[in-house]
Amino acid sequence: DETMMTRFELLCDIAERHHVKLIVCILTAHMTFRLFLPPAMENRDLFLDPKALKWEGKFFRYFVRRMKHHPAIRAWESGNESNFISKSQDADAAWFWQNYVYSIIRNEDTFRPIIAVSDLKIDNSEWLIRDGAELGDVLAVHPYPMWSNAGIEEFNHIRNLMYSTALNRINQDI
């Protein structure tokens, strides 16, 4: 939607004017336990369905091509919690989707880094840190103590306070 792209460009202009750099989450379809998808994408596997992949690819390509010259943009990210926009069948599907969208971004903008999907796991998950480290340029840090075993105590207790620090350190070491 050209109106929305014009508005986004205005946001970038305002950010630049105030010396703010942006990390642009391109396809943010998941926010706070809810999916915000166009009706044509509802009930489709956004990681494997050919029609969904076709339109996701067109969207990523257009968005990056249109905005890559803006000086306020510092980095790209596939979107907020992209791993929740559809149910990944396995780690291979998650790897495939990340590789697909990151390749599109890189083809359009070879200058800016790509931040890997947030909330990657070390093991026992479809979304693995090693895949994010392989495919992205930076690992995202997106820890929420309240949704993990760290959240069994009051928020200001040591377990919750150290949880984010520990996850940041793990990502840095990887």
C-alpha positions as CSV (number, residue, x, y, z in Angstrom):
1,D,0.0,0.0,0.0
2,E,1.7,3.1,-1.2
3,T,0.0,5.2,1.5
4,M,1.5,3.1,4.2
5,M,4.9,3.2,2.6
6,T,4.7,7.0,2.4
7,R,3.9,7.1,6.1
8,F,6.7,4.8,6.9
9,E,9.1,7.0,4.9
10,L,7.8,9.9,6.9
11,L,8.6,8.0,10.1
12,C,12.1,7.4,8.8
13,D,12.5,11.1,8.0
14,I,11.5,12.1,11.5
15,A,13.9,9.5,13.0
16,E,16.7,10.9,10.8
17,R,15.9,14.4,11.8
18,H,16.2,13.4,15.5
19,H,19.3,11.3,15.0
20,V,17.5,8.0,15.7
21,K,18.6,4.9,13.8
22,L,16.0,2.2,13.0
23,I,16.0,-1.6,13.0
24,V,13.1,-2.3,10.6
25,C,11.1,-5.4,11.3
26,I,9.6,-5.9,7.8
27,L,6.9,-8.5,8.3
28,T,5.6,-8.0,11.8
29,A,2.5,-10.2,11.7
30,H,2.7,-11.4,15.3
31,M,2.2,-9.1,18.3
32,T,1.2,-10.1,21.8
33,F,-0.5,-13.4,21.2
34,R,-2.2,-12.3,18.0
35,L,-1.6,-12.6,14.3
36,F,-2.1,-9.6,12.0
37,L,-2.2,-11.2,8.6
38,P,-3.9,-10.2,5.4
39,P,-7.1,-12.3,4.8
40,A,-5.4,-14.0,1.8
41,M,-2.7,-15.4,4.1
42,E,-5.0,-16.7,6.8
43,N,-5.0,-20.4,7.2
44,R,-1.8,-20.8,5.1
45,D,1.5,-22.1,6.3
46,L,3.6,-18.9,5.8
47,F,6.8,-21.0,6.0
48,L,6.0,-23.6,3.3
49,D,2.9,-22.7,1.3
50,P,4.0,-21.6,-2.2
51,K,1.3,-18.8,-2.5
52,A,2.3,-17.4,0.9
53,L,6.0,-17.5,0.0
54,K,5.4,-15.8,-3.3
55,W,3.6,-12.9,-1.7
56,E,5.9,-12.7,1.3
57,G,8.8,-12.5,-1.2
58,K,7.2,-9.8,-3.2
59,F,6.5,-7.8,0.0
60,F,10.1,-8.2,1.3
61,R,11.6,-7.3,-2.1
62,Y,9.4,-4.2,-2.6
63,F,9.8,-2.9,1.0
64,V,13.6,-3.2,1.0
65,R,14.1,-1.9,-2.5
66,R,11.9,1.1,-1.7
67,M,13.5,1.9,1.7
68,K,17.1,0.8,1.4
69,H,18.4,4.3,0.6
70,H,17.0,5.9,3.7
71,P,19.9,6.9,6.1
72,A,17.8,6.3,9.2
73,I,17.6,2.6,8.6
74,R,20.5,0.8,10.4
75,A,19.4,-2.9,10.0
76,W,16.7,-5.2,8.8
77,E,14.9,-7.9,10.7
78,S,12.3,-10.3,9.2
79,G,9.8,-9.2,11.8
80,N,8.8,-9.3,15.4
81,E,8.8,-12.9,16.6
82,S,8.7,-14.2,13.0
83,N,8.8,-17.7,14.4
84,F,5.2,-17.3,15.6
85,I,3.6,-16.2,12.3
86,S,2.9,-19.8,11.4
87,K,3.6,-23.3,12.9
88,S,6.9,-24.5,11.7
89,Q,6.9,-28.2,11.0
90,D,10.5,-28.7,11.8
91,A,14.0,-27.1,12.0
92,D,14.4,-27.6,8.2
93,A,11.3,-25.5,7.5
94,A,12.5,-22.8,9.8
95,W,15.9,-22.8,8.2
96,F,14.4,-22.7,4.7
97,W,12.1,-19.7,5.6
98,Q,14.9,-17.7,7.2
99,N,17.2,-18.4,4.3
100,Y,14.5,-17.4,1.8
101,V,13.6,-14.0,3.3
102,Y,17.2,-13.1,4.2
103,S,18.4,-13.9,0.7
104,I,15.7,-11.6,-0.7
105,I,16.8,-8.8,1.7
106,R,20.5,-9.3,0.8
107,N,19.7,-9.2,-2.9
108,E,18.1,-5.8,-2.4
109,D,20.5,-4.3,0.2
110,T,24.0,-5.6,0.5
111,F,25.0,-2.9,3.0
112,R,22.9,-3.3,6.1
113,P,23.0,-6.3,8.5
114,I,20.1,-8.7,9.0
115,I,19.1,-9.5,12.5
116,A,18.1,-13.1,12.9
117,V,14.6,-14.2,14.1
118,S,14.0,-13.6,17.7
119,D,13.6,-16.2,20.5
120,L,15.9,-18.8,19.0
121,K,16.7,-21.8,21.1
122,I,19.9,-23.8,21.7
123,D,18.2,-27.1,21.1
124,N,14.9,-29.0,21.2
125,S,13.2,-26.4,18.9
126,E,12.4,-25.7,15.3
127,W,14.1,-22.3,15.6
128,L,17.7,-22.8,16.5
129,I,20.4,-20.3,17.4
130,R,22.9,-22.1,15.2
131,D,20.6,-21.5,12.2
132,G,20.1,-17.8,13.1
133,A,23.9,-17.4,13.5
134,E,24.5,-19.1,10.1
135,L,21.9,-17.1,8.2
136,G,21.7,-13.8,9.9
137,D,24.4,-11.2,10.7
138,V,23.4,-10.6,14.3
139,L,21.5,-12.7,16.8
140,A,18.4,-11.1,18.2
141,V,17.9,-10.9,21.9
142,H,14.3,-11.2,22.8
143,P,14.1,-12.8,26.3
144,Y,11.0,-12.6,28.4
145,P,11.6,-14.1,31.9
146,M,7.9,-14.1,32.6
147,W,7.3,-16.8,29.9
148,S,10.1,-19.1,31.0
149,N,11.0,-20.9,34.2
150,A,12.7,-17.7,35.3
151,G,9.3,-16.2,35.8
152,I,8.4,-18.3,38.8
153,E,9.5,-15.5,41.2
154,E,8.7,-11.8,41.6
155,F,9.9,-9.9,38.6
156,N,12.6,-8.0,40.6
157,H,14.2,-11.2,42.0
158,I,17.7,-12.3,41.0
159,R,16.5,-15.2,38.6
160,N,14.4,-12.8,36.5
161,L,17.1,-10.0,36.6
162,M,19.8,-12.4,35.4
163,Y,17.8,-14.2,32.8
164,S,18.1,-11.6,30.1
165,T,21.8,-11.1,30.9
166,A,22.5,-14.8,30.6
167,L,20.7,-15.1,27.3
168,N,22.5,-12.1,25.9
169,R,25.8,-13.7,27.0
170,I,24.9,-17.0,25.3
171,N,24.1,-15.2,22.1
172,Q,27.3,-13.1,22.3
173,D,29.4,-16.3,22.8
174,I,27.8,-18.0,19.8
